[in-house]
Amino acid sequence: MNLYAKLLIILVCLTALACSAAAVPYTISSGYENPPTGAVPVTPIPIGLFELPLWIFLLQASCFPIEVLTAMKFWAIGGYRRVFGSNVLDNSLRQEVFGRICREPGIHLHELTRKSKATLSTIRYHCAILERSHMIRVVEEKGFKRFFQNGGTYSRDELDIISCLRSQTASEILRIILIQPEISRQEIADAIGKSGPSITWHMHRLEEKGLLSVRKEGRSVRYRINDHASHLLSRTALRAEGTG
């Protein structure tokens, strides 16, 4: 049993004793109305708040820090503890979340929640602590929050490519174009077996990221992966696989 548990037990026992003592009936009589034998009766004179001596205010002010520290101590006994850089991974669930982010770069919040078997608010809380501790990097895109290990592990372009590879459809599009450069949008849709609008949405996203080179040929548009993106794909394809 640790020290905090012992202190908590002692506090509960003292509270129980105080409650039992308070339950005993007793009578209070005014000493001014019934003075002791031989005492000179004195009538109390009421005074205002600001007529009190200064030392009373100073005494009350000096007790305030003690009250605050005591409250914080009991808050800590209740299981709350400030997170520092040295103990950020002491929590087992937070350590699991960080490990999964390192193994699955670009994982988004809902996917992380599902795989961690915890509530969304709990995972969001731990991710916020990891981000505040500069252990992870958060990339927001079209309503998704994707998490990456921090510390210069990935460049900005690599973050974009990995985010795309987390989508199974976008990952398939990139691989098809990598194998068959100068392929058209319709040919991509036929190869993947998905509708044109779905392919169009993903193609626009890849174009916005600057991953594709576009060439018009009559009424059709041909695509190829530009040299810079092709080089980055070879470095990042093994780091992330499309998971939908």
C-alpha positions, 0 to 999 in steps of 0.5 A: 500500500503506497503513502497516498492510500495510507493518507486517504485511509487516515483521512476517512477515519478522522472524518468518521470520528468527527461525524460520530462526535458531532452526533452527540447532543450538547447544549450551549448557553451564553456566558453573557446572559449567565455569567459565572459566579463572581464575574462582572457582566460585560455586554459585547459591542459589535464592530464592522469588518473594516474595524478589525485589526490588520493582523487578522486579515494578514493571518487569513491571507497567510492561510490561503496558500496552505489551503490551496496546497492542501486541496491540490495534495488531496487532488493528487491523492485522488489519482490526478498527477501533472504530466511532465516530459519525463513521465508522459509515457508512464500511463499504459494506455498513453504508451500504447497510443504512442506506440501505435502512432509510431507503427502506423503513421498517419492513423486518424483519431477514430481508427486509433480509438477503435484499435485501442478499445477506449472511448473517443474522449479518452484517446483525444485526451491522451493524444492532446498530451502527446502533442503538447509534449511534442512527441507526436505531430497532428495533421488535419485534413478534410475533417480528419486528424492524422497522427505522426511521430514527431522529431523530424521523422517525416518531411512535409511531403512525406506526411502528405504521401503517407496521409494519401496512402492511408486511404486504400483507394488513393493508395491503389491509384498511386500504385496503378499510375506508378506501374502504368504512367500516362494512364487516363482517369477512366482506365484507372476507374476500370482497373480499380472497379470503382465509380468515376466520381469516387476516382475523380475526388481522389484524383483531385486530392492527389493533384492538390498534394502535387503528387501527379503530373497532368497532361491533356490529350484531346478529350482525355487527361493522362496522369503520371507521378512526378519524379519528386513524388516517385522518389518519396513514394519509394521511401514511404510506401513501406512505412504505411499501407492503405487501410481505408 
